[in-house]
């Protein structure tokens, strides 16, 4: 009796050529209530996200200039850092001619 209950519980599959879940002749997965609820939750979450994204956070005027301060800051930083890399150090003329001014006496 136990054997017949077990054998009746499992569904007998016909021969399916190729891959079981792909192609023209295939086994379709069972859709449970839990799967339906999860799909519905995903759709509602996506709808909610689209509603949030459709509302603009900034106005048109704010959107145009919202990065202008940061861009100006970046430009000044670049402008200040470039001379330090490429320019020569400040040199005084006295330092250049120091070797000529060793002694201040006439020969």
C-alpha positions as CSV (number, residue, x, y, z in Angstrom):
1,X,0.0,0.0,0.0
2,X,2.8,2.4,0.9
3,X,4.5,1.7,-2.5
4,X,1.3,2.5,-4.4
5,X,0.9,5.8,-2.5
6,X,4.4,6.8,-3.3
7,X,4.3,5.8,-6.9
8,X,1.0,7.7,-7.4
9,X,2.4,10.8,-5.7
10,X,5.2,11.3,-8.2
11,X,4.2,12.4,-11.7
12,X,5.5,10.1,-14.4
13,X,7.4,12.1,-17.1
14,X,7.2,11.3,-20.7
15,X,10.5,11.3,-22.7
16,X,11.6,14.9,-23.4
17,X,14.3,15.2,-26.1
18,X,17.1,17.6,-25.3
19,X,17.1,20.0,-22.4
20,X,14.2,19.7,-20.0
21,X,13.6,23.5,-19.5
22,X,14.5,24.8,-23.0
23,X,13.0,24.5,-26.5
24,X,9.7,23.7,-28.1
25,X,9.0,20.5,-26.1
26,X,9.8,21.3,-22.5
27,X,8.6,21.0,-18.9
28,X,7.1,24.3,-17.7
29,X,7.8,25.1,-14.0
30,X,5.0,25.0,-11.5
31,X,3.8,28.5,-10.5
32,X,3.0,28.6,-6.8
33,X,1.2,31.2,-4.7
34,X,4.5,32.3,-3.2
35,X,5.9,33.0,-6.7
36,X,2.8,35.0,-7.7
37,X,3.1,37.1,-4.5
38,X,6.8,37.7,-5.1
39,X,6.2,38.8,-8.7
40,X,3.4,41.1,-7.6
41,X,5.7,42.7,-4.9
42,X,8.4,43.2,-7.5
43,X,6.0,44.9,-9.9
44,X,4.7,47.2,-7.1
45,X,8.2,48.0,-6.0
46,X,9.2,48.9,-9.5
47,X,6.1,51.1,-9.9
48,X,6.9,52.9,-6.7
49,X,10.5,53.5,-7.8
50,X,9.3,54.9,-11.2
51,X,7.0,57.3,-9.4
52,X,9.8,58.5,-7.2
53,X,12.2,58.9,-10.1
54,X,9.5,60.8,-12.2
55,X,9.4,63.6,-9.6
56,X,12.2,66.0,-10.1
57,X,14.4,66.7,-7.1
58,X,15.7,70.0,-8.5
59,X,13.9,72.8,-10.4
60,X,15.0,73.7,-13.9
61,X,17.1,76.7,-12.7
62,X,18.8,74.7,-9.9
63,X,19.5,71.8,-12.3
64,X,21.4,74.1,-14.7
65,X,23.8,75.6,-12.1
66,X,23.9,72.8,-9.4
67,X,27.6,71.9,-10.3
68,X,28.9,75.4,-11.1
69,X,30.4,76.0,-7.6
70,X,32.1,72.6,-7.6
71,X,33.5,73.2,-11.2
72,X,34.8,76.6,-10.2
73,X,36.5,75.0,-7.1
74,X,38.1,72.3,-9.3
75,X,39.4,75.0,-11.7
76,X,41.0,77.0,-9.0
77,X,42.6,73.9,-7.5
78,X,44.1,73.0,-10.8
79,X,45.2,76.5,-11.5
80,X,47.0,76.6,-8.1
81,X,48.6,73.2,-8.4
82,X,50.0,73.6,-11.9
83,X,52.6,76.3,-11.2
84,X,54.0,74.3,-8.3
85,X,54.8,71.5,-10.7
86,X,56.1,73.4,-13.7
87,X,57.4,76.8,-12.7
88,X,60.9,77.5,-11.5
89,X,61.6,78.6,-7.9
90,X,61.9,82.4,-7.3
91,X,65.5,83.5,-7.7
92,X,67.0,86.8,-6.7
93,X,69.6,88.5,-8.9
94,X,72.0,88.8,-5.9
95,X,72.1,85.0,-5.7
96,X,73.0,84.7,-9.4
97,X,75.8,87.3,-9.2
98,X,77.1,86.2,-5.7
99,X,80.1,84.5,-7.3
100,X,81.2,87.8,-8.9
101,X,80.9,89.8,-5.7
102,X,83.3,87.7,-3.7
103,X,85.6,90.5,-2.8
104,X,84.9,94.2,-3.1
105,X,88.5,95.4,-3.6
106,X,90.1,96.8,-6.8
107,X,93.0,94.8,-8.2
